[in-house]
Each structure stands twice: as C-alpha cells, then as structure tokens.
Amino acid sequence: MAAYDFPGNFRTVELLGAKPVLADVSTPNSSNPSEISPTISPQQLEAAASPNVRAVIASHLHGSHAEMKVLRQACDQNGWILIEDACQAIGGRIDGQATGSLGHLATLSFGGSKLISAGSGGAIIANDQRLAARLNGLLDRPGDTFPLGPLQAAVINPQLDRLDELTQTRNLTARFLREQVFPKMSNWELLHHPKTDTPTAVTKTENAETSVEPNLPHVGQSPPSLSTSNIPAFYKFCWLAPSREIRKHIIEHGTKRGLPLGEGFRSMSRCSEKRCRKPVPTPQSDTLGERLVVMDQRALLITPQQYPELADALHELHHTFSS
C-alpha cells in the first residue's frame, strides 16, 4: 500500500494480524518528476515484494485513478490479491470500466459525506468467485459484518440515478479550477491530473464571465465511447501549499471564509519499523502528508453561475499568504 493513503487501511491490515508494506505514490509525468499523483506507484512493487506479501491495496484519491492495469498484471503474475479502494471514487471510469471493477476485490463507502451516502456502511465488490464465496461465509456468522438494511438500500437507490449527473457537476467545477483559477496562483501546486474525457468544457466569454458549453468533437472525430472513457470522481479537490505552516494558515483562514478545507492524510512512513515494513523511500508521500490541502466536494457541487464567487474566495486566500 502507499504510504499516503487512508489511515484506516493501514490499521485494518494491522487488525488482521498482518504487517503493512509501504511504497511511495506515483510520479507519472516523466517530463515533470515533481508532479505527484496520490496513488500507489506500480514501479515500486518489485522492490516491496517478498514471499510474505499477500495483497496490494490501491486507492483512487482526489480525482486521480491508480494505474490499475499495470497493478493487476503485477498482482496476477505474483499471485497477489489486488484490493481496489474506490471509496472516494464512486462514479469514475478507467478505460470505460467503472471504478471498483478492476481489482480482485474492491471497497465502496457509503459514509455520511461520501459520493453515495447511506449515513454509514459500505460494500465489497468481488471479481473473483473464490473470494466471493469466502465473503459470503462472513455474513453467515455473528460479528461486526452484516448486510445493509432495507432502509439504507432505499436511501442509496435514488442517488445512483443521479450519480452520473453529480459526477459531471463536480468534474466541471474541478476543470474550471484547474484551467482558470489555479494558473493565476503561484506556489499552490496542483497534483498530476491524467487525460480525461468530459462531455462539457469550461470556457471564457468575451466579457470574461464564466460559461459552460458542449465540448463537441471536431468534424470527422467520434466522441469518446464508454468503452474507452476516463472519468474522474472528485470527493476532494486538492493542492500543495508551500509549507506545512502555510497550509495550517490557509485552512484556518479559508474555513473562516466558508471554504470546506482540511488537511490530507498524514504519511504512514512516520510509523515505526515494528508496525510496518518500509523497503523504499517515500518522499512524495511525505510531501503530500506535510503540505496537501483538500477541499471537500461541497465546494464542487455548485452551478457555473457560482464559479466567480469560488474563484474570488480562493484568489483572496492566496493573496493573503503570498504577499
């Protein structure tokens, strides 16, 4: 698992009596090695491998997808189980496949603030019949694991009907931030963002007001099909502050101004060797743990008419800590 990940994944491995093995997150842009993706680096699996490794946890975080095809190939070759953590990426697609469908197992979260919410609980997706049979066995015995109730299912169903619509709304806002807001703010570094397919584009009109218009293909060009599309799912939008101290002030002042800001996860590389094995350095994970600012999806679920207000709030916040 990546050193930068949901801490609950690390603790769950410990709870099962196993020992986490930490790898770094990815830097997929070879022309800009300082550009970080908050997902596990496939290139480090070989260095982290040992006869005791049983599974790899790959989390989709902050609008970025783990490199699932490469990870799945490595896991199949080594006899490892690939656990796809899609808790923060429900509604996304990777090469046309829904997130949660590419690992041997996948986890979804229906917690209170997630992209699909039932107040609590979640789901496990099994793409392997053997593992599915083992999971069914867990439901047949007393314990902490039990199926969702009818009331929770009734809450989830209508949200599924609007999932694509809300995913598109969040993606449009994220695209507006990436293309029109953050280029004007030096020292606030965006993370790596892979090429994606979106049905609409954010543009500037002649009077500099923000508008949204269809992103129509050129003549002779076919629109991306669901079989090849790459669609992110943003639970959090994030960027790197210049330092840990400045991050603290950005979050404090931004929260006072009504922006839903917080810190990213802390890097688990700080844990002792007794708790985990650290076969490779994890400098990129440590950078995320020290400097990452996350903005909750509440700020992304806005209309294009509200974009200028969000942009002004972020520009004002940036000016406060850059002057």
N, C-alpha and C positions, 0 to 999 in steps of 0.2 A: 504494500500500500504506500501511497505518497505520504511524505512527512507532513505536507499541508493537506489536511482532509478533516472531515467532520470528526471531532474527538470521540464521539460515541462509537465510531467504527473501531478505533484503537482499543477502546475499553471493552467492546464486545469480544474482540479476539482474546483479550486477557481473561474475560469472564468464562470463556470456553476452555481455559487452561492452555491456550496456545500462546506463542510469542510473536508479536508484530515484527515484521522485517520492513525497514523504511527505505524507500527510494526517493529521488527528487522529482519535482514536477518538470514538465517539458518546456523546451525552448525550440518550437518547431520552425521558426523563421531563421534559416541559416545565414541570411544576409543581415539579420539584426539579432544576434545572440542574446541581447539584453531583454528582448521581448518575451515575456513569460506567459505560458498557458497554465492555469491552475489545475492541471490534470497530470496523472502519473506518466512518467517518461518511459516508453517502451524500450528505449535503448539501454536502460539500466537494469532490466530484468535479468540479463545474463550474469551481471556482477552480483545481483542479490540472490541468485539461485543457490540452492543447496538441496541435499536429499530430503531434508525435513520440510521443505516448502510444500504446502498442500493447495493453496488457493492464492489468487491475486484479486484485490479489491480495486476497482476502477470507478472513480466518481466523476460524474458530469457536474461541473460547478460554474456559476457566474456567467452563464451563457456560452461556455466552452464545452465541447464534447471530447471525451477521451478517445484516443486512436484505437477504436475497438477492433478493427480488422487485424491490425498488427498484433494487438494484445491477444486476441482469440487464437491467432495462428501460433503464437509462442506458447500459450497455455495448452493447446491441443497437442503440440509437439512434446511437451514436457509432462503431460498427464495432470496438469493443474486445473482446478475449477476456477473459471472466471466469474467473479461476482460483480455485477454491474449496478452501481449505486445511482439510480435515476430519481432519487427522492426530490432533487431540486430541478429536475429536467423533464417532468411530465409534459407531453405535448410536442417535444422536439423530434426531429428526424435526422438520421445519419444515412446518407446514400439511399434515401427513400424508406428506410426501416425505422419504425418507432423506437425511441429510446426505451430501454428495458427489454428489447427483443434480441439483443446481440450477445449477451453473456450466457453462460450455462444457467446461472441464476441471476435474478435482478430484484432490487428492492424499490418500492414506492412508498412515499409517506403521505398520509392524509392528515397531518398535524394542523393545528389551528391556523397557521399563516401560510400554508403551502399552496401550490398552484391548484391543487384539488384538495379541499378540506372537508373532513368529517368531524373536526374537533380533536380527534386523536386517532391512533391506529395507522395501519398501512397495509401493504400487500407484498407478497413474494411471488415472482413470476419464475416458473421453471421451464427451461427449454430443453430439458433432459428427462426422459421418462424415469430413469433410476432415481434421480434426485427428487422428482415429483412424488414418487412412491414413499420416499423417506419423509418428506414434508407432511404427507397425509397421515403418516404414523404419529407425528407430533400432535395433531389435532384430536387424536383418539385417546389421549391420556391426560390426566389432570396436570395443570401447570399454568404458566403465565401466557401461553399461546392459545388463542381461541379465535374462531372466525368472526368477522364483522357481523354486527347485528343488523336486522332488517331496517332499523331506523337510520343507521349510518349509511347503509346502501341506498336508502331513499334520498338522503342528502347528497350523495355523490352523483347519482344518475343525471339529474338536470345540469350539473356542472360539466359533465362530459359533453353534453350537447353544445356548450359554449366554449369548449376548450380551444378549438382552432381560432375562434374569433378573438379570445383574450390573449392567446399566444401571439397573434398578429399585432394586437394593440401594443403589447409590451415590446415586441421586436421593432415596431415603428418608432417608439419613443427612444429605445436604445440606439437605433440608427441615427436619429436626429442628434442625440448627444454625441455620438462618435464623429459624425460628419460636420456638425455645425457649431457645437458648443466647446468640446474639449480641444480642438485645434487652436483655439484662441487662448488656452490656459497653459502656459509653460510650467514645467516641473510637476504637473499632475499627469502621470503616465498611465495610459490605458494598457490593459493586458492584450495578449495576442488574440485576434479575432479571425477565425478561418473564413474562407469564402462561403457565403450562404445564399440561399435563394429566398427572396421575399417578393410577394405579389404586388407590393406598392413601394414607392420611393418618396423620400422627403426632399423637397426642393425649395429654392428661394424664388419668390416672385419679384417683380420689378420694384415694388415698394418695400422690399426686404422683409415682408411678413412671411411667416412660415405657412406652407401649404402641403398637402399630400395629394399626389396624383398617381394614376396607374403606372406601373413600371412595365410598359408594353414591350414585347420583343421587337427587334428590327425586322424589316421585311425579309422574308425567307428564313427567319430564325424561329424555331419552335420554343414555346415556353417550357421551363423545367417540368418534368413529369414527377409524379410522386415516387416513381421507382428510382430516381436519381437525386431527389431534392435533399438539401441540407438545411434544416430549420432549427435555429437555437431556441431554447426556452429559458427565459430570464426569471429566476427567483430573486436574484440580487444583481445589480449593476455595480461595477467596482472599478477602482483606480488606485494607483500607488501614490501616496503622499511622499514629500521629500524626505521625511524622517518620522520616527516614532513619536517624537514630541509634537511635531506639527500635526500629525494625524490626530493626536489627542485633542488639540485645539479646534481642528476642522470639525470633528464630530461634536464637540461641546457646543460650538457656536452654531453649527448647522442645525442641530437639534432644537436649539432655542428659536431658530427661524422657521421651524416646521418641517425641515427635511428629515426623512426617516433614515438616519445614518447610523453606522455602527462599525465595529472592528471586524476584520476577517478572522478566521480560525488562527489559533496560535500554532506554530510549528511544533510537532511532536518530537522533533530531534532534540528538544531540551530534556526529554525523559532519559533516565539513566540506562546504562547498558544492561542492568538487571531486568528492566522491563521490556526492552526491545533490542533487536539486532540492527546495527547501523553500518552496513557494508560499504556504503558510498557516501561521499559528502552531499549535503543537501542545501547549498547556498541559496538556490532560488526559492525553495520552500521557506527558508528562514527570512528571506526578503519579504515574502507575502505575509508571514506571521508578524513582522515588525511594522510594515508600512501600509498594508491594504486597508482601504476604506470601502465599505459596502453600503449601497443604497437599496432599501427594500423595494419590492415590486409595487408597493402603493404609489411610489413616485412615477412608475411606468404606466400605470393604468389611468392615463389622462387622455383628453382629446387633443388634437392638434392645435385647437384654439388656446389651450393652456400651455403650450410649449414655451412661448416667450416668458411666461411667469417663472417656469422652472429654470430656463436659461439665465434669467436675470438673477435669481437666487444663487445659482452656482457661480456666476461671474462675480457677484458681490462677495461671496465667501472666498473665492480665490484671490480677489484683490486685497482682502483683509490680511491674508497671510503671505502675500508676495511683495508687499510694499515695504 
